[in-house]
Amino acid sequence: MQDGGVQELPDRVRRMLDEVFGDVLPSTTSDERDDRPDPHAGDAELLANRPPHHDQD
Protein backbone atom coordinates (compact mmCIF):
# COMPACT_ATOMS: atom_id res chain seq x y z
CA MET A 1 0.00 0.00 0.00
CA GLN A 2 2.95 2.35 0.37
CA ASP A 3 3.40 2.98 -3.34
CA GLY A 4 -0.10 2.56 -4.79
CA GLY A 5 -2.20 4.08 -2.05
CA VAL A 6 -5.90 3.46 -1.54
CA GLN A 7 -6.46 2.11 -5.07
CA GLU A 8 -4.58 -1.11 -4.21
CA LEU A 9 -6.77 -1.94 -1.21
CA PRO A 10 -9.45 -4.63 -1.52
CA ASP A 11 -12.97 -3.32 -2.19
CA ARG A 12 -14.19 -4.36 1.28
CA VAL A 13 -11.47 -2.34 3.00
CA ARG A 14 -12.00 0.65 0.69
CA ARG A 15 -15.76 0.66 1.43
CA MET A 16 -15.05 0.57 5.16
CA LEU A 17 -12.64 3.51 4.83
CA ASP A 18 -15.23 5.41 2.76
CA GLU A 19 -17.82 4.90 5.53
CA VAL A 20 -15.49 6.34 8.13
CA PHE A 21 -13.65 9.07 6.22
CA GLY A 22 -15.86 9.74 3.21
CA ASP A 23 -15.18 8.71 -0.35
CA VAL A 24 -13.06 11.71 -1.35
CA LEU A 25 -9.48 11.65 -0.17
CA PRO A 26 -7.03 14.39 -1.13
CA SER A 27 -4.38 13.43 -3.64
CA THR A 28 -1.75 15.28 -1.57
CA THR A 29 -1.32 15.76 2.15
CA SER A 30 -1.11 19.14 3.83
CA ASP A 31 2.67 18.86 4.23
CA GLU A 32 3.03 18.40 0.44
CA ARG A 33 1.08 21.57 -0.41
CA ASP A 34 2.36 25.12 -0.21
CA ASP A 35 -0.43 26.78 1.80
CA ARG A 36 1.73 29.66 2.95
CA PRO A 37 0.38 33.16 2.33
CA ASP A 38 1.88 35.25 -0.44
CA PRO A 39 4.86 37.13 1.07
CA HIS A 40 4.21 40.04 -1.31
CA ALA A 41 0.60 40.52 -0.15
CA GLY A 42 1.67 42.78 2.71
CA ASP A 43 -0.70 43.41 5.59
CA ALA A 44 -3.91 43.34 3.51
CA GLU A 45 -4.84 39.80 4.58
CA LEU A 46 -4.07 40.53 8.23
CA LEU A 47 -6.10 43.73 8.19
CA ALA A 48 -9.03 42.06 6.43
CA ASN A 49 -9.14 39.32 9.08
CA ARG A 50 -8.86 41.49 12.17
CA PRO A 51 -10.84 40.28 15.19
CA PRO A 52 -13.97 42.34 15.87
CA HIS A 53 -12.65 43.61 19.21
CA HIS A 54 -9.86 45.51 17.42
CA ASP A 55 -10.60 48.97 16.14
CA GLN A 56 -11.14 49.12 12.40
CA ASP A 57 -10.01 52.77 12.17
HTML snippet that shows the backbone in 3Dmol.js (N, CA, C, O; Angstrom):
<script src="https://3Dmol.org/build/3Dmol-min.js"></script>
<div id="view" style="width:600px;height:400px;position:relative"></div>
<script>
const pdb = `
ATOM      1  N   MET A   1       0.821  -1.196   0.000  1.00  0.00           N
ATOM      2  CA  MET A   1       0.000   0.000   0.000  1.00  0.00           C
ATOM      3  C   MET A   1       0.864   1.258   0.000  1.00  0.00           C
ATOM      4  O   MET A   1       0.351   2.342  -0.280  1.00  0.00           O
ATOM      5  N   GLN A   2       2.127   1.154   0.297  1.00  0.00           N
ATOM      6  CA  GLN A   2       2.955   2.351   0.371  1.00  0.00           C
ATOM      7  C   GLN A   2       3.054   3.069  -0.961  1.00  0.00           C
ATOM      8  O   GLN A   2       2.993   4.298  -1.000  1.00  0.00           O
ATOM      9  N   ASP A   3       3.202   2.344  -2.038  1.00  0.00           N
ATOM     10  CA  ASP A   3       3.400   2.983  -3.339  1.00  0.00           C
ATOM     11  C   ASP A   3       2.086   3.308  -4.043  1.00  0.00           C
ATOM     12  O   ASP A   3       1.951   4.388  -4.619  1.00  0.00           O
ATOM     13  N   GLY A   4       1.108   2.390  -4.008  1.00  0.00           N
ATOM     14  CA  GLY A   4      -0.104   2.558  -4.792  1.00  0.00           C
ATOM     15  C   GLY A   4      -1.214   3.304  -4.083  1.00  0.00           C
ATOM     16  O   GLY A   4      -2.108   3.838  -4.739  1.00  0.00           O
ATOM     17  N   GLY A   5      -1.183   3.357  -2.785  1.00  0.00           N
ATOM     18  CA  GLY A   5      -2.205   4.078  -2.052  1.00  0.00           C
ATOM     19  C   GLY A   5      -3.499   3.306  -1.915  1.00  0.00           C
ATOM     20  O   GLY A   5      -3.500   2.075  -1.899  1.00  0.00           O
ATOM     21  N   VAL A   6      -4.589   4.022  -1.817  1.00  0.00           N
ATOM     22  CA  VAL A   6      -5.902   3.457  -1.545  1.00  0.00           C
ATOM     23  C   VAL A   6      -6.387   2.577  -2.695  1.00  0.00           C
ATOM     24  O   VAL A   6      -7.134   1.628  -2.457  1.00  0.00           O
ATOM     25  N   GLN A   7      -5.989   2.859  -3.917  1.00  0.00           N
ATOM     26  CA  GLN A   7      -6.458   2.110  -5.071  1.00  0.00           C
ATOM     27  C   GLN A   7      -6.084   0.624  -4.995  1.00  0.00           C
ATOM     28  O   GLN A   7      -6.776  -0.210  -5.578  1.00  0.00           O
ATOM     29  N   GLU A   8      -5.016   0.285  -4.294  1.00  0.00           N
ATOM     30  CA  GLU A   8      -4.577  -1.107  -4.213  1.00  0.00           C
ATOM     31  C   GLU A   8      -5.295  -1.897  -3.135  1.00  0.00           C
ATOM     32  O   GLU A   8      -5.138  -3.117  -3.070  1.00  0.00           O
ATOM     33  N   LEU A   9      -6.080  -1.243  -2.285  1.00  0.00           N
ATOM     34  CA  LEU A   9      -6.774  -1.939  -1.206  1.00  0.00           C
ATOM     35  C   LEU A   9      -7.937  -2.756  -1.764  1.00  0.00           C
ATOM     36  O   LEU A   9      -8.524  -2.387  -2.781  1.00  0.00           O
ATOM     37  N   PRO A  10      -8.272  -3.869  -1.101  1.00  0.00           N
ATOM     38  CA  PRO A  10      -9.448  -4.634  -1.516  1.00  0.00           C
ATOM     39  C   PRO A  10     -10.715  -3.781  -1.386  1.00  0.00           C
ATOM     40  O   PRO A  10     -10.771  -2.857  -0.574  1.00  0.00           O
ATOM     41  N   ASP A  11     -11.728  -4.100  -2.194  1.00  0.00           N
ATOM     42  CA  ASP A  11     -12.973  -3.322  -2.191  1.00  0.00           C
ATOM     43  C   ASP A  11     -13.609  -3.245  -0.807  1.00  0.00           C
ATOM     44  O   ASP A  11     -14.120  -2.193  -0.423  1.00  0.00           O
ATOM     45  N   ARG A  12     -13.586  -4.340  -0.055  1.00  0.00           N
ATOM     46  CA  ARG A  12     -14.187  -4.361   1.276  1.00  0.00           C
ATOM     47  C   ARG A  12     -13.530  -3.325   2.192  1.00  0.00           C
ATOM     48  O   ARG A  12     -14.211  -2.592   2.910  1.00  0.00           O
ATOM     49  N   VAL A  13     -12.215  -3.277   2.154  1.00  0.00           N
ATOM     50  CA  VAL A  13     -11.471  -2.338   2.997  1.00  0.00           C
ATOM     51  C   VAL A  13     -11.725  -0.905   2.534  1.00  0.00           C
ATOM     52  O   VAL A  13     -11.898  -0.009   3.359  1.00  0.00           O
ATOM     53  N   ARG A  14     -11.748  -0.686   1.221  1.00  0.00           N
ATOM     54  CA  ARG A  14     -11.996   0.653   0.689  1.00  0.00           C
ATOM     55  C   ARG A  14     -13.391   1.154   1.075  1.00  0.00           C
ATOM     56  O   ARG A  14     -13.555   2.325   1.416  1.00  0.00           O
ATOM     57  N   ARG A  15     -14.401   0.268   1.022  1.00  0.00           N
ATOM     58  CA  ARG A  15     -15.761   0.664   1.425  1.00  0.00           C
ATOM     59  C   ARG A  15     -15.806   1.029   2.902  1.00  0.00           C
ATOM     60  O   ARG A  15     -16.490   1.976   3.290  1.00  0.00           O
ATOM     61  N   MET A  16     -15.075   0.275   3.731  1.00  0.00           N
ATOM     62  CA  MET A  16     -15.048   0.570   5.159  1.00  0.00           C
ATOM     63  C   MET A  16     -14.382   1.933   5.405  1.00  0.00           C
ATOM     64  O   MET A  16     -14.856   2.716   6.229  1.00  0.00           O
ATOM     65  N   LEU A  17     -13.302   2.208   4.701  1.00  0.00           N
ATOM     66  CA  LEU A  17     -12.642   3.511   4.833  1.00  0.00           C
ATOM     67  C   LEU A  17     -13.554   4.636   4.355  1.00  0.00           C
ATOM     68  O   LEU A  17     -13.588   5.707   4.961  1.00  0.00           O
ATOM     69  N   ASP A  18     -14.295   4.398   3.269  1.00  0.00           N
ATOM     70  CA  ASP A  18     -15.226   5.407   2.761  1.00  0.00           C
ATOM     71  C   ASP A  18     -16.327   5.707   3.778  1.00  0.00           C
ATOM     72  O   ASP A  18     -16.752   6.855   3.906  1.00  0.00           O
ATOM     73  N   GLU A  19     -16.795   4.680   4.505  1.00  0.00           N
ATOM     74  CA  GLU A  19     -17.822   4.896   5.531  1.00  0.00           C
ATOM     75  C   GLU A  19     -17.305   5.793   6.645  1.00  0.00           C
ATOM     76  O   GLU A  19     -18.029   6.649   7.154  1.00  0.00           O
ATOM     77  N   VAL A  20     -16.063   5.593   7.015  1.00  0.00           N
ATOM     78  CA  VAL A  20     -15.487   6.345   8.132  1.00  0.00           C
ATOM     79  C   VAL A  20     -15.023   7.733   7.702  1.00  0.00           C
ATOM     80  O   VAL A  20     -15.327   8.719   8.373  1.00  0.00           O
ATOM     81  N   PHE A  21     -14.298   7.821   6.603  1.00  0.00           N
ATOM     82  CA  PHE A  21     -13.646   9.065   6.222  1.00  0.00           C
ATOM     83  C   PHE A  21     -14.293   9.772   5.034  1.00  0.00           C
ATOM     84  O   PHE A  21     -13.878  10.877   4.682  1.00  0.00           O
ATOM     85  N   GLY A  22     -15.280   9.172   4.420  1.00  0.00           N
ATOM     86  CA  GLY A  22     -15.855   9.740   3.210  1.00  0.00           C
ATOM     87  C   GLY A  22     -15.159   9.155   2.002  1.00  0.00           C
ATOM     88  O   GLY A  22     -14.108   8.526   2.130  1.00  0.00           O
ATOM     89  N   ASP A  23     -15.734   9.355   0.833  1.00  0.00           N
ATOM     90  CA  ASP A  23     -15.176   8.714  -0.346  1.00  0.00           C
ATOM     91  C   ASP A  23     -14.208   9.598  -1.110  1.00  0.00           C
ATOM     92  O   ASP A  23     -13.652   9.166  -2.120  1.00  0.00           O
ATOM     93  N   VAL A  24     -13.993  10.820  -0.657  1.00  0.00           N
ATOM     94  CA  VAL A  24     -13.063  11.706  -1.347  1.00  0.00           C
ATOM     95  C   VAL A  24     -11.849  11.938  -0.449  1.00  0.00           C
ATOM     96  O   VAL A  24     -11.944  12.557   0.611  1.00  0.00           O
ATOM     97  N   LEU A  25     -10.725  11.431  -0.897  1.00  0.00           N
ATOM     98  CA  LEU A  25      -9.482  11.646  -0.169  1.00  0.00           C
ATOM     99  C   LEU A  25      -8.598  12.567  -0.996  1.00  0.00           C
ATOM    100  O   LEU A  25      -8.549  12.432  -2.218  1.00  0.00           O
ATOM    101  N   PRO A  26      -7.901  13.497  -0.360  1.00  0.00           N
ATOM    102  CA  PRO A  26      -7.028  14.391  -1.126  1.00  0.00           C
ATOM    103  C   PRO A  26      -5.894  13.616  -1.788  1.00  0.00           C
ATOM    104  O   PRO A  26      -5.411  12.616  -1.258  1.00  0.00           O
ATOM    105  N   SER A  27      -5.486  14.097  -2.945  1.00  0.00           N
ATOM    106  CA  SER A  27      -4.382  13.428  -3.637  1.00  0.00           C
ATOM    107  C   SER A  27      -3.038  13.789  -3.025  1.00  0.00           C
ATOM    108  O   SER A  27      -2.058  13.070  -3.226  1.00  0.00           O
ATOM    109  N   THR A  28      -2.973  14.896  -2.279  1.00  0.00           N
ATOM    110  CA  THR A  28      -1.749  15.279  -1.572  1.00  0.00           C
ATOM    111  C   THR A  28      -2.090  15.572  -0.121  1.00  0.00           C
ATOM    112  O   THR A  28      -3.227  15.918   0.201  1.00  0.00           O
ATOM    113  N   THR A  29      -1.119  15.434   0.738  1.00  0.00           N
ATOM    114  CA  THR A  29      -1.320  15.755   2.150  1.00  0.00           C
ATOM    115  C   THR A  29      -0.949  17.216   2.402  1.00  0.00           C
ATOM    116  O   THR A  29      -0.319  17.859   1.562  1.00  0.00           O
ATOM    117  N   SER A  30      -1.339  17.721   3.543  1.00  0.00           N
ATOM    118  CA  SER A  30      -1.106  19.137   3.835  1.00  0.00           C
ATOM    119  C   SER A  30       0.381  19.495   3.858  1.00  0.00           C
ATOM    120  O   SER A  30       0.741  20.631   3.549  1.00  0.00           O
ATOM    121  N   ASP A  31       1.241  18.557   4.215  1.00  0.00           N
ATOM    122  CA  ASP A  31       2.675  18.862   4.228  1.00  0.00           C
ATOM    123  C   ASP A  31       3.277  18.865   2.824  1.00  0.00           C
ATOM    124  O   ASP A  31       4.407  19.321   2.647  1.00  0.00           O
ATOM    125  N   GLU A  32       2.550  18.366   1.825  1.00  0.00           N
ATOM    126  CA  GLU A  32       3.030  18.397   0.445  1.00  0.00           C
ATOM    127  C   GLU A  32       2.581  19.652  -0.301  1.00  0.00           C
ATOM    128  O   GLU A  32       3.115  19.965  -1.365  1.00  0.00           O
ATOM    129  N   ARG A  33       1.606  20.369   0.250  1.00  0.00           N
ATOM    130  CA  ARG A  33       1.080  21.567  -0.405  1.00  0.00           C
ATOM    131  C   ARG A  33       1.750  22.813   0.156  1.00  0.00           C
ATOM    132  O   ARG A  33       2.199  22.825   1.302  1.00  0.00           O
ATOM    133  N   ASP A  34       1.811  23.838  -0.642  1.00  0.00           N
ATOM    134  CA  ASP A  34       2.362  25.116  -0.208  1.00  0.00           C
ATOM    135  C   ASP A  34       1.194  26.048   0.114  1.00  0.00           C
ATOM    136  O   ASP A  34       0.738  26.805  -0.742  1.00  0.00           O
ATOM    137  N   ASP A  35       0.712  25.984   1.370  1.00  0.00           N
ATOM    138  CA  ASP A  35      -0.430  26.780   1.800  1.00  0.00           C
ATOM    139  C   ASP A  35      -0.014  28.094   2.457  1.00  0.00           C
ATOM    140  O   ASP A  35      -0.833  28.780   3.068  1.00  0.00           O
ATOM    141  N   ARG A  36       1.254  28.432   2.324  1.00  0.00           N
ATOM    142  CA  ARG A  36       1.729  29.662   2.951  1.00  0.00           C
ATOM    143  C   ARG A  36       1.149  30.880   2.233  1.00  0.00           C
ATOM    144  O   ARG A  36       0.957  30.855   1.017  1.00  0.00           O
ATOM    145  N   PRO A  37       0.873  31.937   2.981  1.00  0.00           N
ATOM    146  CA  PRO A  37       0.375  33.156   2.326  1.00  0.00           C
ATOM    147  C   PRO A  37       1.443  33.785   1.435  1.00  0.00           C
ATOM    148  O   PRO A  37       2.639  33.551   1.604  1.00  0.00           O
ATOM    149  N   ASP A  38       0.983  34.574   0.500  1.00  0.00           N
ATOM    150  CA  ASP A  38       1.881  35.254  -0.436  1.00  0.00           C
ATOM    151  C   ASP A  38       2.710  36.283   0.330  1.00  0.00           C
ATOM    152  O   ASP A  38       2.140  37.181   0.950  1.00  0.00           O
ATOM    153  N   PRO A  39       4.037  36.177   0.304  1.00  0.00           N
ATOM    154  CA  PRO A  39       4.861  37.126   1.067  1.00  0.00           C
ATOM    155  C   PRO A  39       4.785  38.550   0.520  1.00  0.00           C
ATOM    156  O   PRO A  39       5.158  39.495   1.216  1.00  0.00           O
ATOM    157  N   HIS A  40       4.311  38.719  -0.710  1.00  0.00           N
ATOM    158  CA  HIS A  40       4.213  40.039  -1.307  1.00  0.00           C
ATOM    159  C   HIS A  40       2.849  40.682  -1.083  1.00  0.00           C
ATOM    160  O   HIS A  40       2.607  41.791  -1.559  1.00  0.00           O
ATOM    161  N   ALA A  41       1.956  40.004  -0.368  1.00  0.00           N
ATOM    162  CA  ALA A  41       0.605  40.522  -0.151  1.00  0.00           C
ATOM    163  C   ALA A  41       0.584  41.640   0.888  1.00  0.00           C
ATOM    164  O   ALA A  41      -0.378  42.404   0.957  1.00  0.00           O
ATOM    165  N   GLY A  42       1.619  41.738   1.681  1.00  0.00           N
ATOM    166  CA  GLY A  42       1.672  42.779   2.708  1.00  0.00           C
ATOM    167  C   GLY A  42       0.710  42.497   3.853  1.00  0.00           C
ATOM    168  O   GLY A  42       0.459  41.342   4.194  1.00  0.00           O
ATOM    169  N   ASP A  43       0.176  43.558   4.441  1.00  0.00           N
ATOM    170  CA  ASP A  43      -0.703  43.411   5.593  1.00  0.00           C
ATOM    171  C   ASP A  43      -2.174  43.334   5.200  1.00  0.00           C
ATOM    172  O   ASP A  43      -3.025  43.289   6.089  1.00  0.00           O
ATOM    173  N   ALA A  44      -2.507  43.317   3.939  1.00  0.00           N
ATOM    174  CA  ALA A  44      -3.910  43.343   3.514  1.00  0.00           C
ATOM    175  C   ALA A  44      -4.695  42.167   4.090  1.00  0.00           C
ATOM    176  O   ALA A  44      -5.815  42.350   4.566  1.00  0.00           O
ATOM    177  N   GLU A  45      -4.129  40.977   4.054  1.00  0.00           N
ATOM    178  CA  GLU A  45      -4.842  39.803   4.583  1.00  0.00           C
ATOM    179  C   GLU A  45      -5.009  39.918   6.093  1.00  0.00           C
ATOM    180  O   GLU A  45      -6.069  39.594   6.628  1.00  0.00           O
ATOM    181  N   LEU A  46      -3.973  40.374   6.776  1.00  0.00           N
ATOM    182  CA  LEU A  46      -4.074  40.531   8.225  1.00  0.00           C
ATOM    183  C   LEU A  46      -5.117  41.579   8.602  1.00  0.00           C
ATOM    184  O   LEU A  46      -5.901  41.373   9.529  1.00  0.00           O
ATOM    185  N   LEU A  47      -5.127  42.683   7.896  1.00  0.00           N
ATOM    186  CA  LEU A  47      -6.102  43.734   8.194  1.00  0.00           C
ATOM    187  C   LEU A  47      -7.526  43.299   7.849  1.00  0.00           C
ATOM    188  O   LEU A  47      -8.466  43.679   8.548  1.00  0.00           O
ATOM    189  N   ALA A  48      -7.700  42.533   6.817  1.00  0.00           N
ATOM    190  CA  ALA A  48      -9.029  42.064   6.428  1.00  0.00           C
ATOM    191  C   ALA A  48      -9.585  41.060   7.430  1.00  0.00           C
ATOM    192  O   ALA A  48     -10.801  40.923   7.560  1.00  0.00           O
ATOM    193  N   ASN A  49      -8.709  40.361   8.134  1.00  0.00           N
ATOM    194  CA  ASN A  49      -9.144  39.322   9.077  1.00  0.00           C
ATOM    195  C   ASN A  49      -8.941  39.733  10.529  1.00  0.00           C
ATOM    196  O   ASN A  49      -8.711  38.885  11.391  1.00  0.00           O
ATOM    197  N   ARG A  50      -9.024  41.010  10.795  1.00  0.00           N
ATOM    198  CA  ARG A  50      -8.857  41.490  12.166  1.00  0.00           C
ATOM    199  C   ARG A  50     -10.015  41.026  13.033  1.00  0.00           C
ATOM    200  O   ARG A  50     -11.155  41.011  12.568  1.00  0.00           O
ATOM    201  N   PRO A  51      -9.759  40.649  14.272  1.00  0.00           N
ATOM    202  CA  PRO A  51     -10.840  40.276  15.190  1.00  0.00           C
ATOM    203  C   PRO A  51     -11.741  41.479  15.433  1.00  0.00           C
ATOM    204  O   PRO A  51     -11.278  42.618  15.371  1.00  0.00           O
ATOM    205  N   PRO A  52     -13.027  41.243  15.709  1.00  0.00           N
ATOM    206  CA  PRO A  52     -13.973  42.344  15.869  1.00  0.00           C
ATOM    207  C   PRO A  52     -13.672  43.258  17.064  1.00  0.00           C
ATOM    208  O   PRO A  52     -14.112  44.407  17.087  1.00  0.00           O
ATOM    209  N   HIS A  53     -12.934  42.761  18.042  1.00  0.00           N
ATOM    210  CA  HIS A  53     -12.645  43.605  19.205  1.00  0.00           C
ATOM    211  C   HIS A  53     -11.511  44.591  18.952  1.00  0.00           C
ATOM    212  O   HIS A  53     -11.213  45.413  19.819  1.00  0.00           O
ATOM    213  N   HIS A  54     -10.873  44.528  17.785  1.00  0.00           N
ATOM    214  CA  HIS A  54      -9.858  45.512  17.415  1.00  0.00           C
ATOM    215  C   HIS A  54     -10.511  46.631  16.635  1.00  0.00           C
ATOM    216  O   HIS A  54     -11.413  46.397  15.830  1.00  0.00           O
ATOM    217  N   ASP A  55     -10.055  47.843  16.873  1.00  0.00           N
ATOM    218  CA  ASP A  55     -10.600  48.975  16.142  1.00  0.00           C
ATOM    219  C   ASP A  55     -10.340  48.822  14.661  1.00  0.00           C
ATOM    220  O   ASP A  55      -9.267  48.366  14.263  1.00  0.00           O
ATOM    221  N   GLN A  56     -11.299  49.194  13.842  1.00  0.00           N
ATOM    222  CA  GLN A  56     -11.141  49.118  12.401  1.00  0.00           C
ATOM    223  C   GLN A  56     -10.761  50.484  11.806  1.00  0.00           C
ATOM    224  O   GLN A  56     -10.851  50.673  10.592  1.00  0.00           O
ATOM    225  N   ASP A  57     -10.346  51.415  12.634  1.00  0.00           N
ATOM    226  CA  ASP A  57     -10.013  52.767  12.169  1.00  0.00           C
ATOM    227  C   ASP A  57      -8.797  52.764  11.298  1.00  0.00           C
ATOM    228  O   ASP A  57      -8.376  53.818  10.821  1.00  0.00           O
TER     229      ASP A  57
END
`;
const viewer = $3Dmol.createViewer("view");
viewer.addModel(pdb, "pdb");
viewer.setStyle({}, {cartoon: {color: "spectrum"}});
viewer.zoomTo();
viewer.render();
</script>
